[in-house]
């Protein structure tokens, strides 16, 4: 399974995430309306739609 180490990240147009606990949304400085949430306890995220800026590796 890929993406299981600390510091690993995924990128996509749409990402589906599941977790037992979800933190409060935090507005971050990126683009209009960008937010960050923290998923804890058995968290999983899956790319549902690949972004067009992703490489074709």
mmCIF file of the N, C-alpha and C atoms, coordinates in Angstrom:
data_MODEL
# 
_entry.id   MODEL 
# 
loop_
_atom_site.group_PDB 
_atom_site.id 
_atom_site.type_symbol 
_atom_site.label_atom_id 
_atom_site.label_alt_id 
_atom_site.label_comp_id 
_atom_site.label_asym_id 
_atom_site.label_entity_id 
_atom_site.label_seq_id 
_atom_site.pdbx_PDB_ins_code 
_atom_site.Cartn_x 
_atom_site.Cartn_y 
_atom_site.Cartn_z 
_atom_site.occupancy 
_atom_site.B_iso_or_equiv 
_atom_site.pdbx_formal_charge 
_atom_site.auth_seq_id 
_atom_site.auth_comp_id 
_atom_site.auth_asym_id 
_atom_site.auth_atom_id 
_atom_site.pdbx_PDB_model_num 
ATOM 1   N N  . UNK A 1 1  ? 0.835   -1.183 0.000   1.00 0.00 ? 1  UNK A N  1 
ATOM 2   C CA . UNK A 1 1  ? 0.000   0.000  0.000   1.00 0.00 ? 1  UNK A CA 1 
ATOM 3   C C  . UNK A 1 1  ? 0.878   1.243  0.000   1.00 0.00 ? 1  UNK A C  1 
ATOM 4   N N  . UNK A 1 2  ? 0.579   2.203  -0.841  1.00 0.00 ? 2  UNK A N  1 
ATOM 5   C CA . UNK A 1 2  ? 1.370   3.430  -0.921  1.00 0.00 ? 2  UNK A CA 1 
ATOM 6   C C  . UNK A 1 2  ? 0.770   4.500  -0.007  1.00 0.00 ? 2  UNK A C  1 
ATOM 7   N N  . UNK A 1 3  ? 1.606   5.461  0.370   1.00 0.00 ? 3  UNK A N  1 
ATOM 8   C CA . UNK A 1 3  ? 1.131   6.591  1.144   1.00 0.00 ? 3  UNK A CA 1 
ATOM 9   C C  . UNK A 1 3  ? 0.868   6.292  2.605   1.00 0.00 ? 3  UNK A C  1 
ATOM 10  N N  . UNK A 1 4  ? 1.674   5.442  3.218   1.00 0.00 ? 4  UNK A N  1 
ATOM 11  C CA . UNK A 1 4  ? 1.459   5.083  4.626   1.00 0.00 ? 4  UNK A CA 1 
ATOM 12  C C  . UNK A 1 4  ? 2.506   5.673  5.558   1.00 0.00 ? 4  UNK A C  1 
ATOM 13  N N  . UNK A 1 5  ? 3.475   6.391  5.040   1.00 0.00 ? 5  UNK A N  1 
ATOM 14  C CA . UNK A 1 5  ? 4.543   6.945  5.875   1.00 0.00 ? 5  UNK A CA 1 
ATOM 15  C C  . UNK A 1 5  ? 4.262   8.396  6.241   1.00 0.00 ? 5  UNK A C  1 
ATOM 16  N N  . UNK A 1 6  ? 4.796   8.833  7.387   1.00 0.00 ? 6  UNK A N  1 
ATOM 17  C CA . UNK A 1 6  ? 4.644   10.216 7.825   1.00 0.00 ? 6  UNK A CA 1 
ATOM 18  C C  . UNK A 1 6  ? 5.226   11.141 6.762   1.00 0.00 ? 6  UNK A C  1 
ATOM 19  N N  . UNK A 1 7  ? 4.495   12.159 6.384   1.00 0.00 ? 7  UNK A N  1 
ATOM 20  C CA . UNK A 1 7  ? 4.955   13.101 5.372   1.00 0.00 ? 7  UNK A CA 1 
ATOM 21  C C  . UNK A 1 7  ? 4.485   12.780 3.972   1.00 0.00 ? 7  UNK A C  1 
ATOM 22  N N  . UNK A 1 8  ? 3.928   11.584 3.717   1.00 0.00 ? 8  UNK A N  1 
ATOM 23  C CA . UNK A 1 8  ? 3.386   11.243 2.404   1.00 0.00 ? 8  UNK A CA 1 
ATOM 24  C C  . UNK A 1 8  ? 2.155   12.103 2.128   1.00 0.00 ? 8  UNK A C  1 
ATOM 25  N N  . UNK A 1 9  ? 1.917   12.408 0.863   1.00 0.00 ? 9  UNK A N  1 
ATOM 26  C CA . UNK A 1 9  ? 0.737   13.200 0.511   1.00 0.00 ? 9  UNK A CA 1 
ATOM 27  C C  . UNK A 1 9  ? 0.150   12.671 -0.788  1.00 0.00 ? 9  UNK A C  1 
ATOM 28  N N  . UNK A 1 10 ? -1.106  13.028 -1.039  1.00 0.00 ? 10 UNK A N  1 
ATOM 29  C CA . UNK A 1 10 ? -1.765  12.703 -2.298  1.00 0.00 ? 10 UNK A CA 1 
ATOM 30  C C  . UNK A 1 10 ? -2.320  13.994 -2.870  1.00 0.00 ? 10 UNK A C  1 
ATOM 31  N N  . UNK A 1 11 ? -2.436  14.056 -4.190  1.00 0.00 ? 11 UNK A N  1 
ATOM 32  C CA . UNK A 1 11 ? -2.968  15.225 -4.870  1.00 0.00 ? 11 UNK A CA 1 
ATOM 33  C C  . UNK A 1 11 ? -4.009  14.771 -5.864  1.00 0.00 ? 11 UNK A C  1 
ATOM 34  N N  . UNK A 1 12 ? -5.102  15.498 -5.953  1.00 0.00 ? 12 UNK A N  1 
ATOM 35  C CA . UNK A 1 12 ? -6.139  15.176 -6.916  1.00 0.00 ? 12 UNK A CA 1 
ATOM 36  C C  . UNK A 1 12 ? -7.172  16.278 -6.972  1.00 0.00 ? 12 UNK A C  1 
ATOM 37  N N  . UNK A 1 13 ? -8.058  16.186 -7.942  1.00 0.00 ? 13 UNK A N  1 
ATOM 38  C CA . UNK A 1 13 ? -9.131  17.174 -8.090  1.00 0.00 ? 13 UNK A CA 1 
ATOM 39  C C  . UNK A 1 13 ? -10.192 16.952 -7.017  1.00 0.00 ? 13 UNK A C  1 
ATOM 40  N N  . UNK A 1 14 ? -10.490 15.667 -6.759  1.00 0.00 ? 14 UNK A N  1 
ATOM 41  C CA . UNK A 1 14 ? -11.475 15.322 -5.726  1.00 0.00 ? 14 UNK A CA 1 
ATOM 42  C C  . UNK A 1 14 ? -10.931 14.154 -4.922  1.00 0.00 ? 14 UNK A C  1 
ATOM 43  N N  . UNK A 1 15 ? -10.890 14.321 -3.605  1.00 0.00 ? 15 UNK A N  1 
ATOM 44  C CA . UNK A 1 15 ? -10.364 13.296 -2.707  1.00 0.00 ? 15 UNK A CA 1 
ATOM 45  C C  . UNK A 1 15 ? -11.443 12.949 -1.690  1.00 0.00 ? 15 UNK A C  1 
ATOM 46  N N  . UNK A 1 16 ? -11.706 11.673 -1.529  1.00 0.00 ? 16 UNK A N  1 
ATOM 47  C CA . UNK A 1 16 ? -12.694 11.193 -0.568  1.00 0.00 ? 16 UNK A CA 1 
ATOM 48  C C  . UNK A 1 16 ? -11.943 10.733 0.674   1.00 0.00 ? 16 UNK A C  1 
ATOM 49  N N  . UNK A 1 17 ? -12.388 11.172 1.840   1.00 0.00 ? 17 UNK A N  1 
ATOM 50  C CA . UNK A 1 17 ? -11.704 10.820 3.079   1.00 0.00 ? 17 UNK A CA 1 
ATOM 51  C C  . UNK A 1 17 ? -12.698 10.291 4.105   1.00 0.00 ? 17 UNK A C  1 
ATOM 52  N N  . UNK A 1 18 ? -12.219 9.331  4.919   1.00 0.00 ? 18 UNK A N  1 
ATOM 53  C CA . UNK A 1 18 ? -13.021 8.746  5.985   1.00 0.00 ? 18 UNK A CA 1 
ATOM 54  C C  . UNK A 1 18 ? -12.183 8.679  7.250   1.00 0.00 ? 18 UNK A C  1 
ATOM 55  N N  . UNK A 1 19 ? -12.815 8.851  8.388   1.00 0.00 ? 19 UNK A N  1 
ATOM 56  C CA . UNK A 1 19 ? -12.116 8.722  9.667   1.00 0.00 ? 19 UNK A CA 1 
ATOM 57  C C  . UNK A 1 19 ? -13.133 8.597  10.790  1.00 0.00 ? 19 UNK A C  1 
ATOM 58  N N  . UNK A 1 20 ? -12.683 8.077  11.916  1.00 0.00 ? 20 UNK A N  1 
ATOM 59  C CA . UNK A 1 20 ? -13.555 7.996  13.081  1.00 0.00 ? 20 UNK A CA 1 
ATOM 60  C C  . UNK A 1 20 ? -13.788 9.375  13.683  1.00 0.00 ? 20 UNK A C  1 
ATOM 61  N N  . UNK A 1 21 ? -12.759 10.234 13.633  1.00 0.00 ? 21 UNK A N  1 
ATOM 62  C CA . UNK A 1 21 ? -12.869 11.580 14.190  1.00 0.00 ? 21 UNK A CA 1 
ATOM 63  C C  . UNK A 1 21 ? -12.386 12.595 13.162  1.00 0.00 ? 21 UNK A C  1 
ATOM 64  N N  . UNK A 1 22 ? -13.110 13.711 13.047  1.00 0.00 ? 22 UNK A N  1 
ATOM 65  C CA . UNK A 1 22 ? -12.765 14.780 12.115  1.00 0.00 ? 22 UNK A CA 1 
ATOM 66  C C  . UNK A 1 22 ? -12.677 16.079 12.905  1.00 0.00 ? 22 UNK A C  1 
ATOM 67  N N  . UNK A 1 23 ? -11.549 16.782 12.758  1.00 0.00 ? 23 UNK A N  1 
ATOM 68  C CA . UNK A 1 23 ? -11.355 18.046 13.457  1.00 0.00 ? 23 UNK A CA 1 
ATOM 69  C C  . UNK A 1 23 ? -12.160 19.172 12.832  1.00 0.00 ? 23 UNK A C  1 
ATOM 70  N N  . UNK A 1 24 ? -12.218 20.295 13.525  1.00 0.00 ? 24 UNK A N  1 
ATOM 71  C CA . UNK A 1 24 ? -12.919 21.474 13.012  1.00 0.00 ? 24 UNK A CA 1 
ATOM 72  C C  . UNK A 1 24 ? -12.184 22.030 11.802  1.00 0.00 ? 24 UNK A C  1 
ATOM 73  N N  . UNK A 1 25 ? -12.924 22.490 10.773  1.00 0.00 ? 25 UNK A N  1 
ATOM 74  C CA . UNK A 1 25 ? -12.273 23.106 9.604   1.00 0.00 ? 25 UNK A CA 1 
ATOM 75  C C  . UNK A 1 25 ? -11.503 24.364 10.002  1.00 0.00 ? 25 UNK A C  1 
ATOM 76  N N  . UNK A 1 26 ? -10.339 24.549 9.401   1.00 0.00 ? 26 UNK A N  1 
ATOM 77  C CA . UNK A 1 26 ? -9.496  25.711 9.659   1.00 0.00 ? 26 UNK A CA 1 
ATOM 78  C C  . UNK A 1 26 ? -9.233  26.393 8.323   1.00 0.00 ? 26 UNK A C  1 
ATOM 79  N N  . UNK A 1 27 ? -9.573  27.670 8.206   1.00 0.00 ? 27 UNK A N  1 
ATOM 80  C CA . UNK A 1 27 ? -9.325  28.423 6.973   1.00 0.00 ? 27 UNK A CA 1 
ATOM 81  C C  . UNK A 1 27 ? -7.824  28.669 6.861   1.00 0.00 ? 27 UNK A C  1 
ATOM 82  N N  . UNK A 1 28 ? -7.248  28.378 5.677   1.00 0.00 ? 28 UNK A N  1 
ATOM 83  C CA . UNK A 1 28 ? -5.815  28.543 5.466   1.00 0.00 ? 28 UNK A CA 1 
ATOM 84  C C  . UNK A 1 28 ? -5.566  29.515 4.320   1.00 0.00 ? 28 UNK A C  1 
ATOM 85  N N  . UNK A 1 29 ? -4.354  30.048 4.262   1.00 0.00 ? 29 UNK A N  1 
ATOM 86  C CA . UNK A 1 29 ? -3.993  30.993 3.206   1.00 0.00 ? 29 UNK A CA 1 
ATOM 87  C C  . UNK A 1 29 ? -3.486  30.199 2.008   1.00 0.00 ? 29 UNK A C  1 
ATOM 88  N N  . UNK A 1 30 ? -4.310  30.043 0.993   1.00 0.00 ? 30 UNK A N  1 
ATOM 89  C CA . UNK A 1 30 ? -3.938  29.391 -0.260  1.00 0.00 ? 30 UNK A CA 1 
ATOM 90  C C  . UNK A 1 30 ? -4.703  30.049 -1.381  1.00 0.00 ? 30 UNK A C  1 
ATOM 91  N N  . UNK A 1 31 ? -5.961  29.775 -1.462  1.00 0.00 ? 31 UNK A N  1 
ATOM 92  C CA . UNK A 1 31 ? -6.828  30.408 -2.448  1.00 0.00 ? 31 UNK A CA 1 
ATOM 93  C C  . UNK A 1 31 ? -8.156  30.698 -1.756  1.00 0.00 ? 31 UNK A C  1 
ATOM 94  N N  . UNK A 1 32 ? -9.033  31.368 -2.447  1.00 0.00 ? 32 UNK A N  1 
ATOM 95  C CA . UNK A 1 32 ? -10.314 31.751 -1.850  1.00 0.00 ? 32 UNK A CA 1 
ATOM 96  C C  . UNK A 1 32 ? -11.041 30.534 -1.285  1.00 0.00 ? 32 UNK A C  1 
ATOM 97  N N  . UNK A 1 33 ? -11.313 30.558 -0.003  1.00 0.00 ? 33 UNK A N  1 
ATOM 98  C CA . UNK A 1 33 ? -12.108 29.509 0.626   1.00 0.00 ? 33 UNK A CA 1 
ATOM 99  C C  . UNK A 1 33 ? -11.371 28.222 0.941   1.00 0.00 ? 33 UNK A C  1 
ATOM 100 N N  . UNK A 1 34 ? -10.046 28.195 0.881   1.00 0.00 ? 34 UNK A N  1 
ATOM 101 C CA . UNK A 1 34 ? -9.308  26.965 1.185   1.00 0.00 ? 34 UNK A CA 1 
ATOM 102 C C  . UNK A 1 34 ? -9.435  26.640 2.674   1.00 0.00 ? 34 UNK A C  1 
ATOM 103 N N  . UNK A 1 35 ? -9.612  25.361 2.983   1.00 0.00 ? 35 UNK A N  1 
ATOM 104 C CA . UNK A 1 35 ? -9.747  24.917 4.366   1.00 0.00 ? 35 UNK A CA 1 
ATOM 105 C C  . UNK A 1 35 ? -8.897  23.681 4.593   1.00 0.00 ? 35 UNK A C  1 
ATOM 106 N N  . UNK A 1 36 ? -8.593  23.425 5.849   1.00 0.00 ? 36 UNK A N  1 
ATOM 107 C CA . UNK A 1 36 ? -7.858  22.219 6.243   1.00 0.00 ? 36 UNK A CA 1 
ATOM 108 C C  . UNK A 1 36 ? -8.645  21.541 7.362   1.00 0.00 ? 36 UNK A C  1 
ATOM 109 N N  . UNK A 1 37 ? -8.754  20.215 7.278   1.00 0.00 ? 37 UNK A N  1 
ATOM 110 C CA . UNK A 1 37 ? -9.324  19.446 8.377   1.00 0.00 ? 37 UNK A CA 1 
ATOM 111 C C  . UNK A 1 37 ? -8.339  18.343 8.726   1.00 0.00 ? 37 UNK A C  1 
ATOM 112 N N  . UNK A 1 38 ? -8.407  17.883 9.951   1.00 0.00 ? 38 UNK A N  1 
ATOM 113 C CA . UNK A 1 38 ? -7.532  16.810 10.404  1.00 0.00 ? 38 UNK A CA 1 
ATOM 114 C C  . UNK A 1 38 ? -8.391  15.581 10.668  1.00 0.00 ? 38 UNK A C  1 
ATOM 115 N N  . UNK A 1 39 ? -8.012  14.461 10.061  1.00 0.00 ? 39 UNK A N  1 
ATOM 116 C CA . UNK A 1 39 ? -8.703  13.190 10.254  1.00 0.00 ? 39 UNK A CA 1 
ATOM 117 C C  . UNK A 1 39 ? -7.861  12.337 11.194  1.00 0.00 ? 39 UNK A C  1 
ATOM 118 N N  . UNK A 1 40 ? -8.474  11.728 12.195  1.00 0.00 ? 40 UNK A N  1 
ATOM 119 C CA . UNK A 1 40 ? -7.738  10.879 13.132  1.00 0.00 ? 40 UNK A CA 1 
ATOM 120 C C  . UNK A 1 40 ? -8.465  9.554  13.329  1.00 0.00 ? 40 UNK A C  1 
ATOM 121 N N  . UNK A 1 41 ? -7.749  8.601  13.844  1.00 0.00 ? 41 UNK A N  1 
ATOM 122 C CA . UNK A 1 41 ? -8.250  7.250  14.145  1.00 0.00 ? 41 UNK A CA 1 
ATOM 123 C C  . UNK A 1 41 ? -8.701  6.516  12.883  1.00 0.00 ? 41 UNK A C  1 
ATOM 124 N N  . UNK A 1 42 ? -7.804  5.742  12.322  1.00 0.00 ? 42 UNK A N  1 
ATOM 125 C CA . UNK A 1 42 ? -8.074  4.908  11.150  1.00 0.00 ? 42 UNK A CA 1 
ATOM 126 C C  . UNK A 1 42 ? -8.480  5.740  9.934   1.00 0.00 ? 42 UNK A C  1 
ATOM 127 N N  . UNK A 1 43 ? -7.759  6.826  9.693   1.00 0.00 ? 43 UNK A N  1 
ATOM 128 C CA . UNK A 1 43 ? -8.075  7.734  8.583   1.00 0.00 ? 43 UNK A CA 1 
ATOM 129 C C  . UNK A 1 43 ? -7.654  7.135  7.243   1.00 0.00 ? 43 UNK A C  1 
ATOM 130 N N  . UNK A 1 44 ? -8.437  7.405  6.212   1.00 0.00 ? 44 UNK A N  1 
ATOM 131 C CA . UNK A 1 44 ? -8.174  6.919  4.860   1.00 0.00 ? 44 UNK A CA 1 
ATOM 132 C C  . UNK A 1 44 ? -8.591  7.994  3.876   1.00 0.00 ? 44 UNK A C  1 
ATOM 133 N N  . UNK A 1 45 ? -7.774  8.233  2.860   1.00 0.00 ? 45 UNK A N  1 
ATOM 134 C CA . UNK A 1 45 ? -8.115  9.173  1.791   1.00 0.00 ? 45 UNK A CA 1 
ATOM 135 C C  . UNK A 1 45 ? -7.831  8.516  0.452   1.00 0.00 ? 45 UNK A C  1 
ATOM 136 N N  . UNK A 1 46 ? -8.741  8.689  -0.507  1.00 0.00 ? 46 UNK A N  1 
ATOM 137 C CA . UNK A 1 46 ? -8.635  8.068  -1.817  1.00 0.00 ? 46 UNK A CA 1 
ATOM 138 C C  . UNK A 1 46 ? -8.863  9.142  -2.886  1.00 0.00 ? 46 UNK A C  1 
ATOM 139 N N  . UNK A 1 47 ? -8.028  9.148  -3.919  1.00 0.00 ? 47 UNK A N  1 
ATOM 140 C CA . UNK A 1 47 ? -8.228  10.068 -5.038  1.00 0.00 ? 47 UNK A CA 1 
ATOM 141 C C  . UNK A 1 47 ? -9.395  9.553  -5.862  1.00 0.00 ? 47 UNK A C  1 
ATOM 142 N N  . UNK A 1 48 ? -10.435 10.365 -5.990  1.00 0.00 ? 48 UNK A N  1 
ATOM 143 C CA . UNK A 1 48 ? -11.623 9.993  -6.748  1.00 0.00 ? 48 UNK A CA 1 
ATOM 144 C C  . UNK A 1 48 ? -11.542 10.520 -8.180  1.00 0.00 ? 48 UNK A C  1 
ATOM 145 N N  . UNK A 1 49 ? -10.840 11.638 -8.363  1.00 0.00 ? 49 UNK A N  1 
ATOM 146 C CA . UNK A 1 49 ? -10.666 12.214 -9.700  1.00 0.00 ? 49 UNK A CA 1 
ATOM 147 C C  . UNK A 1 49 ? -9.278  12.838 -9.764  1.00 0.00 ? 49 UNK A C  1 
ATOM 148 N N  . UNK A 1 50 ? -8.485  12.399 -10.713 1.00 0.00 ? 50 UNK A N  1 
ATOM 149 C CA . UNK A 1 50 ? -7.120  12.884 -10.865 1.00 0.00 ? 50 UNK A CA 1 
ATOM 150 C C  . UNK A 1 50 ? -7.110  14.325 -11.365 1.00 0.00 ? 50 UNK A C  1 
ATOM 151 N N  . UNK A 1 51 ? -6.233  15.143 -10.805 1.00 0.00 ? 51 UNK A N  1 
ATOM 152 C CA . UNK A 1 51 ? -6.085  16.513 -11.267 1.00 0.00 ? 51 UNK A CA 1 
ATOM 153 C C  . UNK A 1 51 ? -5.322  16.557 -12.581 1.00 0.00 ? 51 UNK A C  1 
ATOM 154 N N  . UNK A 1 52 ? -5.623  17.491 -13.432 1.00 0.00 ? 52 UNK A N  1 
ATOM 155 C CA . UNK A 1 52 ? -4.950  17.559 -14.740 1.00 0.00 ? 52 UNK A CA 1 
ATOM 156 C C  . UNK A 1 52 ? -3.498  17.972 -14.612 1.00 0.00 ? 52 UNK A C  1 
ATOM 157 N N  . UNK A 1 53 ? -3.093  18.529 -13.466 1.00 0.00 ? 53 UNK A N  1 
ATOM 158 C CA . UNK A 1 53 ? -1.717  18.940 -13.262 1.00 0.00 ? 53 UNK A CA 1 
ATOM 159 C C  . UNK A 1 53 ? -0.836  17.793 -12.755 1.00 0.00 ? 53 UNK A C  1 
ATOM 160 N N  . UNK A 1 54 ? -1.410  16.633 -12.484 1.00 0.00 ? 54 UNK A N  1 
ATOM 161 C CA . UNK A 1 54 ? -0.640  15.488 -11.974 1.00 0.00 ? 54 UNK A CA 1 
ATOM 162 C C  . UNK A 1 54 ? 0.168   14.858 -13.109 1.00 0.00 ? 54 UNK A C  1 
ATOM 163 N N  . UNK A 1 55 ? 1.381   14.400 -12.787 1.00 0.00 ? 55 UNK A N  1 
ATOM 164 C CA . UNK A 1 55 ? 2.219   13.755 -13.799 1.00 0.00 ? 55 UNK A CA 1 
ATOM 165 C C  . UNK A 1 55 ? 1.636   12.389 -14.176 1.00 0.00 ? 55 UNK A C  1 
ATOM 166 N N  . UNK A 1 56 ? 2.069   11.870 -15.291 1.00 0.00 ? 56 UNK A N  1 
ATOM 167 C CA . UNK A 1 56 ? 1.561   10.577 -15.787 1.00 0.00 ? 56 UNK A CA 1 
ATOM 168 C C  . UNK A 1 56 ? 2.554   9.467  -15.504 1.00 0.00 ? 56 UNK A C  1 
ATOM 169 N N  . UNK A 1 57 ? 3.051   9.361  -14.279 1.00 0.00 ? 57 UNK A N  1 
ATOM 170 C CA . UNK A 1 57 ? 4.052   8.344  -13.928 1.00 0.00 ? 57 UNK A CA 1 
ATOM 171 C C  . UNK A 1 57 ? 3.397   7.001  -13.725 1.00 0.00 ? 57 UNK A C  1 
# 
